[in-house]
């Protein structure tokens, strides 16, 4: 690897500004070359934070530079993911699509089919596969100390009593707004990664805050094909600290509090390689055992940097992309089934 791969980033909202561009900038062999934003304040911020990158006002301006780029990242409102990804693929540009991959599983399949037909690299930014708490849960499962696992509980909550005035709160289905498409995509993806495909979905999907047009409080129960049941919660009105994970087996239980720290660390200016990067407070370490006979399980360090390192290696032909987009399609199928279950009040079977 001699020359840096040049990356174009669509969007400089929270996704482009807090996640993609800083992580790309911190990955040896990758460089942010162009950033798309029409917002003057965000454009000024992007110029200040990434002075070597060219700031362009729209997708056309970036695609006009396709021959100068090696990768594009789509970190824009959900309704734009599919058209931008398809356009990049048509130009032969490998693409990272932020989650959710698409508003519907059918549209996601369309993008996947186009990438396969064109032989163009495609992956989805399921960054929370690299969260410290999720990596720790995976390690506990791999250790066998839980015995036969029968129930997995996961909560990803926030306290946002006043709805924000942005597209995530809009009711048009094309926007793919609401909590299930935001936080729910993460916790469903994690459950599928740990326990495999799903046979049945039951969900309670509600709007709890006054005037909201999309779901802001949800419970999803999955029965995996292997028999494990996943119970998943997400809420914008969770005012107290609840367990992030609880995993029940026939030999022991694992309970873990606290959220991964990488997002707030990036917002505070910390980057991969800095002292303490991805390290949670010791007080958030999980407990594994039975009754009072429990052992502390140190939390693994988070590794968001692995995502773009794997993308770089895949582009050089020395590894696989970090997220198989087909897995993101399956996550969308579960999300769609959860919405249908919540609306119809019944268990939805996935065949």
LODREN-476693 format. One record per residue (C-alpha): residue number from 1; residue in one letter; x, y, z. Coordinates in pm, whole numbers, padded with zeros to 5 digits. Layout:
// LODREN-476693
<n:NUM res:a c1:X c2:Y c3:Z>
...
This chain:
// LODREN-476693
<n:1 res:x c1:00000 c2:00000 c3:00000>
<n:2 res:x c1:00169 c2:00317 c3:-00117>
<n:3 res:x c1:-00092 c2:00572 c3:-00221>
<n:4 res:x c1:-00379 c2:00664 c3:00008>
<n:5 res:x c1:-00724 c2:00568 c3:-00114>
<n:6 res:x c1:-00937 c2:00877 c3:-00170>
<n:7 res:x c1:-01282 c2:00879 c3:-00010>
<n:8 res:x c1:-01585 c2:01093 c3:-00092>
<n:9 res:x c1:-01837 c2:01143 c3:00189>
<n:10 res:x c1:-02200 c2:01233 c3:00127>
<n:11 res:x c1:-02331 c2:01430 c3:00423>
<n:12 res:x c1:-02178 c2:01615 c3:00717>
<n:13 res:x c1:-02451 c2:01573 c3:00975>
<n:14 res:x c1:-02394 c2:01357 c3:01281>
<n:15 res:x c1:-02306 c2:01055 c3:01066>
<n:16 res:x c1:-02052 c2:01219 c3:00840>
<n:17 res:x c1:-01914 c2:01458 c3:01100>
<n:18 res:x c1:-01898 c2:01234 c3:01408>
<n:19 res:x c1:-01848 c2:00887 c3:01265>
<n:20 res:x c1:-01734 c2:00849 c3:00906>
<n:21 res:x c1:-01497 c2:01137 c3:00837>
<n:22 res:x c1:-01304 c2:01115 c3:01168>
<n:23 res:x c1:-01270 c2:00738 c3:01139>
<n:24 res:x c1:-01161 c2:00757 c3:00775>
<n:25 res:x c1:-00911 c2:01029 c3:00867>
<n:26 res:x c1:-00773 c2:00807 c3:01145>
<n:27 res:x c1:-00731 c2:00502 c3:00918>
<n:28 res:x c1:-00385 c2:00466 c3:00761>
<n:29 res:x c1:-00421 c2:00434 c3:00387>
<n:30 res:x c1:-00747 c2:00628 c3:00362>
<n:31 res:x c1:-00797 c2:01001 c3:00322>
<n:32 res:x c1:-01116 c2:01214 c3:00313>
<n:33 res:x c1:-01089 c2:01373 c3:-00031>
<n:34 res:x c1:-01432 c2:01528 c3:-00082>
<n:35 res:x c1:-01728 c2:01605 c3:00146>
<n:36 res:x c1:-02078 c2:01688 c3:00023>
<n:37 res:x c1:-02287 c2:01936 c3:00218>
<n:38 res:x c1:-02511 c2:02220 c3:00106>
<n:39 res:x c1:-02537 c2:02364 c3:00458>
<n:40 res:x c1:-02307 c2:02669 c3:00488>
<n:41 res:x c1:-02237 c2:02615 c3:00859>
<n:42 res:x c1:-02154 c2:02247 c3:00808>
<n:43 res:x c1:-01940 c2:02335 c3:00506>
<n:44 res:x c1:-01740 c2:02580 c3:00715>
<n:45 res:x c1:-01701 c2:02321 c3:00990>
<n:46 res:x c1:-01589 c2:02058 c3:00740>
<n:47 res:x c1:-01327 c2:02294 c3:00594>
<n:48 res:x c1:-01194 c2:02371 c3:00941>
<n:49 res:x c1:-01183 c2:02009 c3:01055>
<n:50 res:x c1:-01061 c2:01855 c3:00727>
<n:51 res:x c1:-00873 c2:02126 c3:00537>
<n:52 res:x c1:-00730 c2:01881 c3:00282>
<n:53 res:x c1:-01077 c2:01770 c3:00170>
<n:54 res:x c1:-01266 c2:01951 c3:-00104>
<n:55 res:x c1:-01613 c2:02064 c3:00008>
<n:56 res:x c1:-01875 c2:02035 c3:-00266>
<n:57 res:x c1:-02242 c2:02140 c3:-00255>
<n:58 res:x c1:-02425 c2:01841 c3:-00402>
<n:59 res:x c1:-02411 c2:01484 c3:-00527>
<n:60 res:x c1:-02360 c2:01589 c3:-00889>
<n:61 res:x c1:-02044 c2:01779 c3:-00795>
<n:62 res:x c1:-01901 c2:01475 c3:-00618>
<n:63 res:x c1:-01997 c2:01225 c3:-00886>
<n:64 res:x c1:-01829 c2:01451 c3:-01141>
<n:65 res:x c1:-01508 c2:01361 c3:-00958>
<n:66 res:x c1:-01575 c2:00986 c3:-00963>
<n:67 res:x c1:-01253 c2:00919 c3:-01153>
<n:68 res:x c1:-01054 c2:01078 c3:-00867>
<n:69 res:x c1:-01214 c2:00866 c3:-00593>
<n:70 res:x c1:-01167 c2:00509 c3:-00470>
<n:71 res:x c1:-01466 c2:00487 c3:-00234>
<n:72 res:x c1:-01779 c2:00682 c3:-00146>
<n:73 res:x c1:-01971 c2:00687 c3:00181>
<n:74 res:x c1:-02345 c2:00756 c3:00192>
<n:75 res:x c1:-02427 c2:00926 c3:00523>
<n:76 res:x c1:-02736 c2:01122 c3:00427>
<n:77 res:x c1:-03109 c2:01100 c3:00516>
<n:78 res:x c1:-03240 c2:00746 c3:00482>
<n:79 res:x c1:-03457 c2:00819 c3:00177>
<n:80 res:x c1:-03144 c2:00906 c3:-00024>
<n:81 res:x c1:-02943 c2:00591 c3:00055>
<n:82 res:x c1:-03070 c2:00384 c3:-00236>
<n:83 res:x c1:-03047 c2:00640 c3:-00521>
<n:84 res:x c1:-02699 c2:00755 c3:-00414>
<n:85 res:x c1:-02571 c2:00398 c3:-00372>
<n:86 res:x c1:-02710 c2:00293 c3:-00710>
<n:87 res:x c1:-02554 c2:00593 c3:-00880>
<n:88 res:x c1:-02216 c2:00518 c3:-00722>
<n:89 res:x c1:-02236 c2:00154 c3:-00830>
<n:90 res:x c1:-02325 c2:00259 c3:-01185>
<n:91 res:x c1:-02002 c2:00462 c3:-01190>
<n:92 res:x c1:-01803 c2:00167 c3:-01057>
<n:93 res:x c1:-01738 c2:00327 c3:-00717>
<n:94 res:x c1:-01727 c2:00100 c3:-00411>
<n:95 res:x c1:-01970 c2:00229 c3:-00151>
<n:96 res:x c1:-02031 c2:00228 c3:00223>
<n:97 res:x c1:-02398 c2:00290 c3:00307>
<n:98 res:x c1:-02491 c2:00408 c3:00655>
<n:99 res:x c1:-02759 c2:00221 c3:00843>
<n:100 res:x c1:-03039 c2:00157 c3:00776>
<n:101 res:x c1:-02921 c2:00019 c3:00443>
<n:102 res:x c1:-03251 c2:00121 c3:00277>
<n:103 res:x c1:-03611 c2:00209 c3:00370>
<n:104 res:x c1:-03723 c2:-00143 c3:00271>
<n:105 res:x c1:-03566 c2:-00485 c3:00231>
<n:106 res:x c1:-03677 c2:-00492 c3:-00132>
<n:107 res:x c1:-03485 c2:-00171 c3:-00208>
<n:108 res:x c1:-03182 c2:-00302 c3:-00023>
<n:109 res:x c1:-03192 c2:-00617 c3:-00237>
<n:110 res:x c1:-03201 c2:-00396 c3:-00546>
<n:111 res:x c1:-02878 c2:-00225 c3:-00438>
<n:112 res:x c1:-02716 c2:-00557 c3:-00350>
<n:113 res:x c1:-02809 c2:-00706 c3:-00687>
<n:114 res:x c1:-02673 c2:-00402 c3:-00871>
<n:115 res:x c1:-02340 c2:-00424 c3:-00684>
<n:116 res:x c1:-02307 c2:-00795 c3:-00757>
<n:117 res:x c1:-02389 c2:-00747 c3:-01125>
<n:118 res:x c1:-02134 c2:-00465 c3:-01157>
<n:119 res:x c1:-01869 c2:-00635 c3:-00944>
<n:120 res:x c1:-01852 c2:-00328 c3:-00719>
<n:121 res:x c1:-01769 c2:-00343 c3:-00348>
<n:122 res:x c1:-02058 c2:-00271 c3:-00111>
<n:123 res:x c1:-02089 c2:-00271 c3:00267>
<n:124 res:x c1:-02313 c2:-00123 c3:00537>
<n:125 res:x c1:-02201 c2:00081 c3:00838>
<n:126 res:x c1:-02322 c2:-00142 c3:01120>
<n:127 res:x c1:-02066 c2:00016 c3:01349>
<n:128 res:x c1:-02215 c2:-00121 c3:01669>
<n:129 res:x c1:-02079 c2:-00464 c3:01589>
<n:130 res:x c1:-01758 c2:-00299 c3:01712>
<n:131 res:x c1:-01903 c2:-00163 c3:02038>
<n:132 res:x c1:-01717 c2:-00254 c3:02355>
<n:133 res:x c1:-02023 c2:-00404 c3:02523>
<n:134 res:x c1:-02121 c2:-00615 c3:02221>
<n:135 res:x c1:-01766 c2:-00745 c3:02179>
<n:136 res:x c1:-01772 c2:-00840 c3:02547>
<n:137 res:x c1:-02103 c2:-01025 c3:02514>
<n:138 res:x c1:-01967 c2:-01216 c3:02216>
<n:139 res:x c1:-01660 c2:-01312 c3:02420>
<n:140 res:x c1:-01876 c2:-01437 c3:02709>
<n:141 res:x c1:-02084 c2:-01647 c3:02468>
<n:142 res:x c1:-01772 c2:-01791 c3:02308>
<n:143 res:x c1:-01633 c2:-01884 c3:02652>
<n:144 res:x c1:-01917 c2:-02132 c3:02710>
<n:145 res:x c1:-01954 c2:-02019 c3:03072>
<n:146 res:x c1:-02325 c2:-01946 c3:03026>
<n:147 res:x c1:-02401 c2:-02300 c3:02917>
<n:148 res:x c1:-02694 c2:-02335 c3:02678>
<n:149 res:x c1:-02823 c2:-01983 c3:02612>
<n:150 res:x c1:-03199 c2:-01951 c3:02586>
<n:151 res:x c1:-03269 c2:-01577 c3:02621>
<n:152 res:x c1:-03090 c2:-01262 c3:02509>
<n:153 res:x c1:-03204 c2:-00921 c3:02635>
<n:154 res:x c1:-03081 c2:-00595 c3:02485>
<n:155 res:x c1:-03180 c2:-00236 c3:02555>
<n:156 res:x c1:-03074 c2:00077 c3:02371>
<n:157 res:x c1:-03254 c2:00367 c3:02538>
<n:158 res:x c1:-03240 c2:00742 c3:02538>
<n:159 res:x c1:-03411 c2:01028 c3:02720>
<n:160 res:x c1:-03537 c2:01266 c3:02450>
<n:161 res:x c1:-03875 c2:01390 c3:02580>
<n:162 res:x c1:-03900 c2:01666 c3:02319>
<n:163 res:x c1:-03902 c2:01545 c3:01956>
<n:164 res:x c1:-03633 c2:01694 c3:01734>
<n:165 res:x c1:-03728 c2:01879 c3:01418>
<n:166 res:x c1:-03550 c2:01659 c3:01164>
<n:167 res:x c1:-03627 c2:01387 c3:00910>
<n:168 res:x c1:-03594 c2:01108 c3:01167>
<n:169 res:x c1:-03921 c2:01232 c3:01316>
<n:170 res:x c1:-04110 c2:01262 c3:00986>
<n:171 res:x c1:-04401 c2:01027 c3:00919>
<n:172 res:x c1:-04353 c2:00964 c3:00546>
<n:173 res:x c1:-04258 c2:00594 c3:00512>
<n:174 res:x c1:-03999 c2:00690 c3:00247>
<n:175 res:x c1:-03801 c2:00866 c3:00522>
<n:176 res:x c1:-03763 c2:00540 c3:00720>
<n:177 res:x c1:-03785 c2:00747 c3:01036>
<n:178 res:x c1:-03865 c2:00636 c3:01387>
<n:179 res:x c1:-03682 c2:00444 c3:01656>
<n:180 res:x c1:-03690 c2:00099 c3:01497>
<n:181 res:x c1:-03504 c2:00228 c3:01191>
<n:182 res:x c1:-03262 c2:00422 c3:01414>
<n:183 res:x c1:-03165 c2:00240 c3:01734>
<n:184 res:x c1:-03364 c2:-00071 c3:01646>
<n:185 res:x c1:-03146 c2:-00148 c3:01345>
<n:186 res:x c1:-02848 c2:-00182 c3:01579>
<n:187 res:x c1:-03003 c2:-00410 c3:01837>
<n:188 res:x c1:-03173 c2:-00631 c3:01578>
<n:189 res:x c1:-02848 c2:-00661 c3:01383>
<n:190 res:x c1:-02660 c2:-00756 c3:01699>
<n:191 res:x c1:-02915 c2:-01025 c3:01787>
<n:192 res:x c1:-02891 c2:-01173 c3:01438>
<n:193 res:x c1:-02513 c2:-01170 c3:01454>
<n:194 res:x c1:-02515 c2:-01361 c3:01781>
<n:195 res:x c1:-02797 c2:-01608 c3:01728>
<n:196 res:x c1:-02868 c2:-01628 c3:01359>
<n:197 res:x c1:-03184 c2:-01614 c3:01149>
<n:198 res:x c1:-03528 c2:-01546 c3:01291>
<n:199 res:x c1:-03841 c2:-01762 c3:01260>
<n:200 res:x c1:-04096 c2:-01539 c3:01438>
<n:201 res:x c1:-04132 c2:-01172 c3:01530>
<n:202 res:x c1:-04364 c2:-01012 c3:01783>
<n:203 res:x c1:-04349 c2:-00639 c3:01853>
<n:204 res:x c1:-04513 c2:-00357 c3:02045>
<n:205 res:x c1:-04444 c2:-00034 c3:01855>
<n:206 res:x c1:-04578 c2:00289 c3:02003>
<n:207 res:x c1:-04578 c2:00668 c3:01982>
<n:208 res:x c1:-04550 c2:00799 c3:02337>
<n:209 res:x c1:-04449 c2:01165 c3:02298>
<n:210 res:x c1:-04714 c2:01421 c3:02211>
<n:211 res:x c1:-04741 c2:01500 c3:01842>
<n:212 res:x c1:-04485 c2:01249 c3:01713>
<n:213 res:x c1:-04544 c2:01096 c3:01370>
<n:214 res:x c1:-04320 c2:00792 c3:01413>
<n:215 res:x c1:-04250 c2:00523 c3:01670>
<n:216 res:x c1:-04049 c2:00631 c3:01974>
<n:217 res:x c1:-04096 c2:00333 c3:02207>
<n:218 res:x c1:-04064 c2:-00030 c3:02101>
<n:219 res:x c1:-04030 c2:-00385 c3:02228>
<n:220 res:x c1:-03940 c2:-00663 c3:01986>
<n:221 res:x c1:-03939 c2:-01035 c3:02065>
<n:222 res:x c1:-03761 c2:-01267 c3:01826>
<n:223 res:x c1:-03760 c2:-01645 c3:01815>
<n:224 res:x c1:-03447 c2:-01749 c3:01636>
<n:225 res:x c1:-03440 c2:-02063 c3:01424>
<n:226 res:x c1:-03204 c2:-02220 c3:01681>
<n:227 res:x c1:-03464 c2:-02167 c3:01958>
<n:228 res:x c1:-03301 c2:-01873 c3:02137>
<n:229 res:x c1:-03538 c2:-01587 c3:02216>
<n:230 res:x c1:-03419 c2:-01229 c3:02190>
<n:231 res:x c1:-03606 c2:-00957 c3:02379>
<n:232 res:x c1:-03512 c2:-00612 c3:02251>
<n:233 res:x c1:-03614 c2:-00269 c3:02381>
<n:234 res:x c1:-03562 c2:00083 c3:02250>
<n:235 res:x c1:-03718 c2:00400 c3:02386>
<n:236 res:x c1:-03683 c2:00776 c3:02361>
<n:237 res:x c1:-03841 c2:00806 c3:02706>
<n:238 res:x c1:-03616 c2:00595 c3:02927>
<n:239 res:x c1:-03520 c2:00821 c3:03215>
<n:240 res:x c1:-03328 c2:00570 c3:03424>
<n:241 res:x c1:-03031 c2:00345 c3:03363>
<n:242 res:x c1:-03129 c2:-00010 c3:03270>
<n:243 res:x c1:-02912 c2:-00310 c3:03180>
<n:244 res:x c1:-02766 c2:-00278 c3:02832>
<n:245 res:x c1:-02747 c2:-00656 c3:02802>
<n:246 res:x c1:-02868 c2:-00957 c3:02998>
<n:247 res:x c1:-02794 c2:-01305 c3:02865>
<n:248 res:x c1:-02949 c2:-01610 c3:03031>
<n:249 res:x c1:-02806 c2:-01960 c3:03003>
<n:250 res:x c1:-02864 c2:-02283 c3:03191>
<n:251 res:x c1:-02534 c2:-02246 c3:03380>
<n:252 res:x c1:-02511 c2:-01871 c3:03447>
<n:253 res:x c1:-02639 c2:-01522 c3:03365>
<n:254 res:x c1:-02440 c2:-01229 c3:03231>
<n:255 res:x c1:-02555 c2:-00872 c3:03302>
<n:256 res:x c1:-02392 c2:-00560 c3:03161>
<n:257 res:x c1:-02471 c2:-00192 c3:03223>
<n:258 res:x c1:-02341 c2:00109 c3:03035>
<n:259 res:x c1:-02315 c2:00216 c3:02670>
<n:260 res:x c1:-02012 c2:00209 c3:02446>
<n:261 res:x c1:-01807 c2:00528 c3:02483>
<n:262 res:x c1:-01665 c2:00573 c3:02131>
<n:263 res:x c1:-01934 c2:00813 c3:02004>
<n:264 res:x c1:-01896 c2:01061 c3:02294>
<n:265 res:x c1:-01518 c2:01024 c3:02272>
<n:266 res:x c1:-01519 c2:01126 c3:01905>
<n:267 res:x c1:-01742 c2:01423 c3:01989>
<n:268 res:x c1:-01486 c2:01523 c3:02253>
<n:269 res:x c1:-01204 c2:01511 c3:02000>
<n:270 res:x c1:-01055 c2:01172 c3:02089>
<n:271 res:x c1:-00949 c2:00938 c3:01810>
<n:272 res:x c1:-00843 c2:00573 c3:01771>
<n:273 res:x c1:-00493 c2:00530 c3:01913>
<n:274 res:x c1:-00542 c2:00795 c3:02180>
<n:275 res:x c1:-00501 c2:00686 c3:02539>
<n:276 res:x c1:-00825 c2:00540 c3:02672>
<n:277 res:x c1:-00987 c2:00509 c3:02328>
<n:278 res:x c1:-01289 c2:00278 c3:02346>
<n:279 res:x c1:-01233 c2:00199 c3:02715>
<n:280 res:x c1:-01544 c2:00201 c3:02932>
<n:281 res:x c1:-01538 c2:00290 c3:03304>
<n:282 res:x c1:-01447 c2:-00009 c3:03522>
<n:283 res:x c1:-01776 c2:00044 c3:03705>
<n:284 res:x c1:-01961 c2:-00067 c3:03390>
<n:285 res:x c1:-01795 c2:-00409 c3:03384>
<n:286 res:x c1:-02045 c2:-00693 c3:03355>
<n:287 res:x c1:-02120 c2:-00965 c3:03608>
<n:288 res:x c1:-02130 c2:-01334 c3:03524>
<n:289 res:x c1:-02251 c2:-01609 c3:03752>
<n:290 res:x c1:-02539 c2:-01726 c3:03972>
<n:291 res:x c1:-02690 c2:-01541 c3:04271>
<n:292 res:x c1:-02404 c2:-01402 c3:04482>
<n:293 res:x c1:-02145 c2:-01622 c3:04316>
<n:294 res:x c1:-02058 c2:-01381 c3:04037>
<n:295 res:x c1:-01737 c2:-01274 c3:03870>
<n:296 res:x c1:-01658 c2:-00940 c3:03711>
<n:297 res:x c1:-01601 c2:-00955 c3:03336>
<n:298 res:x c1:-01376 c2:-00670 c3:03216>
<n:299 res:x c1:-01522 c2:-00487 c3:02919>
<n:300 res:x c1:-01330 c2:-00515 c3:02594>
<n:301 res:x c1:-01218 c2:-00193 c3:02430>
<n:302 res:x c1:-01439 c2:-00070 c3:02148>
<n:303 res:x c1:-01291 c2:-00092 c3:01799>
<n:304 res:x c1:-01473 c2:00133 c3:01552>
<n:305 res:x c1:-01139 c2:00174 c3:01376>
<n:306 res:x c1:-01164 c2:-00189 c3:01261>
<n:307 res:x c1:-01450 c2:-00104 c3:01025>
<n:308 res:x c1:-01259 c2:00124 c3:00791>
<n:309 res:x c1:-00938 c2:-00076 c3:00828>
<n:310 res:x c1:-01131 c2:-00375 c3:00691>
<n:311 res:x c1:-01280 c2:-00160 c3:00413>
<n:312 res:x c1:-00930 c2:-00046 c3:00315>
<n:313 res:x c1:-00801 c2:-00404 c3:00310>
<n:314 res:x c1:-01098 c2:-00522 c3:00104>
<n:315 res:x c1:-01035 c2:-00248 c3:-00151>
<n:316 res:x c1:-00677 c2:-00371 c3:-00178>
<n:317 res:x c1:-00801 c2:-00727 c3:-00227>
<n:318 res:x c1:-00660 c2:-00857 c3:00101>
<n:319 res:x c1:-00977 c2:-00920 c3:00299>
<n:320 res:x c1:-01355 c2:-00914 c3:00310>
<n:321 res:x c1:-01567 c2:-00606 c3:00364>
<n:322 res:x c1:-01660 c2:-00574 c3:00734>
<n:323 res:x c1:-02038 c2:-00613 c3:00691>
<n:324 res:x c1:-02200 c2:-00843 c3:00436>
<n:325 res:x c1:-02483 c2:-00629 c3:00291>
<n:326 res:x c1:-02700 c2:-00943 c3:00274>
<n:327 res:x c1:-02703 c2:-00943 c3:00655>
<n:328 res:x c1:-02834 c2:-00585 c3:00649>
<n:329 res:x c1:-03116 c2:-00700 c3:00421>
<n:330 res:x c1:-03214 c2:-00962 c3:00681>
<n:331 res:x c1:-03214 c2:-00698 c3:00953>
<n:332 res:x c1:-03456 c2:-00490 c3:00745>
<n:333 res:x c1:-03683 c2:-00793 c3:00701>
<n:334 res:x c1:-03704 c2:-00823 c3:01079>
<n:335 res:x c1:-03769 c2:-00449 c3:01121>
<n:336 res:x c1:-04048 c2:-00467 c3:00863>
<n:337 res:x c1:-04198 c2:-00770 c3:01038>
<n:338 res:x c1:-04180 c2:-00583 c3:01370>
<n:339 res:x c1:-04372 c2:-00288 c3:01227>
<n:340 res:x c1:-04631 c2:-00527 c3:01083>
<n:341 res:x c1:-04660 c2:-00712 c3:01414>
<n:342 res:x c1:-04703 c2:-00388 c3:01606>
<n:343 res:x c1:-04971 c2:-00268 c3:01368>
<n:344 res:x c1:-05166 c2:-00595 c3:01351>
<n:345 res:x c1:-05106 c2:-00717 c3:01707>
<n:346 res:x c1:-04987 c2:-01062 c3:01607>
<n:347 res:x c1:-04679 c2:-01280 c3:01569>
<n:348 res:x c1:-04530 c2:-01255 c3:01221>
<n:349 res:x c1:-04361 c2:-01566 c3:01083>
<n:350 res:x c1:-04053 c2:-01534 c3:00863>
<n:351 res:x c1:-04007 c2:-01822 c3:00620>
